[in-house]
């Protein structure tokens, strides 16, 4: 490792800041501050992906989206796990199912920093797993078929993505997973030439990820405050779950406006709706109510759901209120998991005064 290679790494990080110079980027203090914070978060994630957990011979699960580093409208109801692997090797995953209602494990080919995609190469869900009475299971992961629980790889498969979806984070426990490589040889001692390549790859992941989802937000700006279905193949290419149906979009409201969303959820494993910022990071669900799901939504008598997005709480008549948490715009996403149908979603912008009047606040004044 030479000094000029470290300098090149620093120069590449500077180039990542060009994201904030894109013409369509909203030029307000919060969006810009969150944009630069987003780059620091992507740097943290990229260093873990490309350096700390990068050797497919010695795999470990880690997370590329969590409470303080987020990618691509990350789901507040999810616990994400990632792992770098190779289609050249065979692996064994050992697990205990916990009480989580939904889990999927997928093998992928590609990265936002290389191909710009995460193409699916294998898919396995919790309901498909054979396990013992205690909820323990094993999964073989390989490019050649195996008996029992088997997750397919291709020769070009290079990573795993695990989604575990909660209904209630407090009451439910995620599955515990570990992984080992069955046929790799060699040592995990750091090699100088490998580290140079790993370090050079880190800014590529930042640039690829940040610009991919900035492109998405530019696309979603064509239907602000509406929730049409995505091109589902676009979601799959970016690492989406084939069992999930996606409605990604863009919201923008003034302080005196509310977005009213009405849907009739189909029969499905679960569903949720969330708010994100301009960079497609979920708003801080640790401290703000910014999402609602199948388990905690309040339903109308006919089974429909009305969600209200507004800066201020419109009152008890709107129990599915979500706060914008100080934001004026951002991304939003409605997901259906294993849905039997995909009914249309109605969305409209109203003045918050109209909600207050309907709630008996301010009427007749």
N, C-alpha and C positions, 0 to 999 in steps of 0.2 A: 504494500500500500504506500503510494507516494503522496507528497503534499499536493501536487497538482490534481490528483484524483479526488482528494477531499475538497479542493477548491471547485472542481467541476460539479461535485454534489451540491455545494452551496449555490453555484450559479443556476443549476437546474431548479433549486427551490425558489430562487428569485423569479424564474420564468413562470412558476405556478401562480404567482401573484397577478399575472396578466389576466387571469379569470375575472378579476374585479374591474378590468378595463373593457370588457365586452359591452357593446353599445346598448344592449337591451337590459343590462343589469340595473335594477332600481337604485337610484342614487339618493338614499336616505340613510341617516346615521346608523340606525339599527341594522338594516340589511347589510351595510358595508362592514360593520363591526362583526356581525355573525359570519360574514363571508371570510374574513381573515381568521376568525376562530375556527371555522370549518376547515381551513387549510391546515391549521395546527393539529386539529383532530385527525385529519386524513394522514398527516405525517406520522402521528403516533401509531395509527393502525397499520400504515404501510411498513414501518420499521418492524413491527411484530410479524406481519405476513412475509416480508421479504428477507428478514434476518433471523429473528428469534425462533420462528416456527417453520422455517422454510425447507428443512431437510426431509424429504419423503421417506427416508430410511428410518427415521426416528420421529414418527408422527405424534402430535399432541393436539388435542382440541383447545381452541381459544375462540375469542369472539371478535368479529369485525363490525358489530353494531351492538351498542349497549347504552347505558344511561348518559354517558358523557362523550361518546363518539358514535356518529350515526351516518348511515348511507341510504339513499334512495327510498325515502318514505318508510323508514324502518317502523315496524309494527310495535306499538307500546305493549301489546299483549304477548309479545314473543320473547323467548330466550333463544338467541342465536348462538350456534357453535360452528366453527370452521376448522378445517384441517387440510394441510398440504400433503398430497399423496402423489403417486405416479402409477399409470397403467402398466408399468413394467413389473410392479410388485403385487403380492397378495397381502391382505390385511385381515385381522380379526377385531371386531368391535364387541366388547362385553358391556351389557347394560342392565339396569334395573328401572322398570317403567315409571316409578313414582305414581302420581295421580293426575298427571297432565292429560287433558282431553284430546289433544292432537299433537302428533309428532310426525315429521317427514325427514328422511335422510336422502340426499341426492348427491350423486357424483356429477362433476362439472368438468368442462374443458375450456380453458381460457381465463383471462383476467381483464379487468378494466384497464390495466396498465400495459397489456400486451395486445391481445386480439380485440379488446374493447367489448367483449361479450363473455358470458358464462354459459356456454351451451350445455343443455342437459344431456348426460350420458347414462344415467341410471336413476331409478326412483323407487323408494320403499317407504311404506307408511306403518304406523303403529298397529293398526288393525290387521295388517298382513303378517305380523310377526308371530312365530311360534315361541311360546315362553313357558316356563314352569309355573307351578302354583304360586310361587312367591313373586312372580312378575320379572324373573331374571331371564335374559336371552343372550344369544350370541348371533352375530351376523358376519358372514364371510364376504369380503370385498375383493373382487378380482375381475380380470378380463375374460376368464374362462368360467363357464357355469359350475356352480357348486351345489351340493345337496343342502336342504334346509333353508334357513334364512340367508338369502344371497343378494347383494347389491352389485349390479353390473358396473364394470368399467370398460372404457375403450383404451386403445393404446395411448391416445392423447389426453386421457383424463388426468387432471392434475390437482383437483381439490374436491373436498366434501363440504356440503352446507346442510346443517341440521336446523330445522325450525321446530320449536316447542311452543305451543300456543296455550296460554292461560285463559280461563274464564275469570278467575279470581286469583291474583298473585299471592294474596295473603293466605288463602285457604288451601291452595294446591301446591304440590311439590313437583319440580321437573324431574325427568328421568336423569339418571347418572350414567355417563358413558366414558369408556376408556378405549384406546385403540393401540394395536401393536402391528408392526410389519413382520410378516412370517418368513420372508426369504431374502432379506437384504443383508449384505455383509459390509464390513468397513467400520471406520471409527467416526464419531461425531466431533472430533477435534477440529477447531476452526482452521481452515486453509486460507492463506492470504489471497490467492487468486479467486477463490469462491466469494470471499467477502467483498472484493472489488465489484464483482458482478451484482451481488445482492444490494450493495449500497447504490449502485447506478440504477437499479430497478425501482428503488423507492420513490423518486420523484415522478417516474413514469406512471405509477399507480395513482399518485395524487392528481396529476394532470388528466389522466384518462377518466378517473372517477368524477372529478369536479366538472369537467366539460361535458361528459355524457349527460349528467343530470341537469346541467344548465341548458343543454339542448332540449331535454324533455320539458323543462319549464317553459321554454320558448314555444314549444309545440302546444302545451296545455293552455297557453295564454290565448289561444284561438277560441276557447270555450270557458271564459272566466265565469265563476259562480254557477256552473253547470256540472253535471256528473255523468257524461256519456261513458259507455264502455271503452276500455282501451283496445288497441290492437293487441290481442292476447299474445301473438307471436313475438311482438316487441318485448313484452314482459318476460317471456321465457328466455329470449336471447340474453337478457340482462340478469338472469339468475332466478326468475320467478318460479313458483311452484306450479306444476301443471294441474294440481287439484284446486287451485285458487283462481277465482274470476275477479279481475281487477277493474275498478273505475278510478283512474288517476285524474286529477284536475288541478285547477288554480283558483284560489279565492282571493277577493279583494273587497274590503268594506271600510267605510268611514265610521267614525265614532257613533253616529246616530243611525247606523244601518245594521240590519241582521239578515243572515242567510237562513232561510227556512227550507229544510230538506225533508221530503216525505217519501217513504218507501214502504213496501210490503215485502219483508224478507221471505225468500222461498224456503222450502225445507232444505236444511243444510247442516253440516257438522257444526259450524259456527260462522259468525260474521262480525265485522266491526267497521267503524268509521273513525277516522282520525284527522287531526290538523297538523300541519308541518309549517316550517318557515320557508323562505324563498329558496333555500338550499336543499330542500327536501329532507330536512332533519325534523323528526317528530318534535313538537313543542314539549317543554319539560314536564312530562307526566308525573314526575316525582312530587311536584308542588302545585300543578294546575290540572283541572279536569278538561282534558283536550281530546278525549276519545270515549266512545261508547261501544258496547258489544252485545252479543246475543244474551248474555247472562245478566247484565246490569241495566239494560234498557228498560224503560217504562213503555208498555205497549198500549195502544188504543183497543177498544172492545173488538174491533174487526181484525186485530192482529197487525195493523200497520204501526209504523213508528214515525214520529215527527221529531226531528233534531233541529235545534236552534243554535246557530253560531253567532255570537255577539260579544262585544267588549264587556258589557255589563249583564248581570243576571236579570232576565225579564220576569222572574217570579215563579211561584209554585205551579202555575198553570202550564209551565214549560219545563218539565222535569229532566228532559234530555238536552239541557243547555250545555254548550261547550264554550269555554272562554277563548278569546283570541290571545290572551296573555301578553297584552301590550303590542301586538303586531297588527299591521294594517293589511297585510297580504301574505300569501304563502301557498304551499301545496296542500292538497287533501286527497284522501284515498278511502274508498269503500271496497271492502273485500268480502267475497262469499267463499267459504271453504266447502268443497264437495256439494255444491248446490245442484238441485234438481232442475232449476230454471234460472233465468236471469231477467227478472222483471225490470221495466224502466224505472228510473228515479226522477222525481220531480224536485226542482230547486228554484227558488225565487228570492229576490232581495226585497225587503220591506223596511220601512222606517221603524226604529225601535219604539217610537211613540204608538204605533199601531198595535204592537204587542202589549204595551202597557195598558192601552185602552181596553183591549180584549180581556186583559187580566184584571180589570176593574180598578186600574191605577190611572188616575188623571181624567177619566171619563166625565164629561159635563163641566169641566173646569173652564 
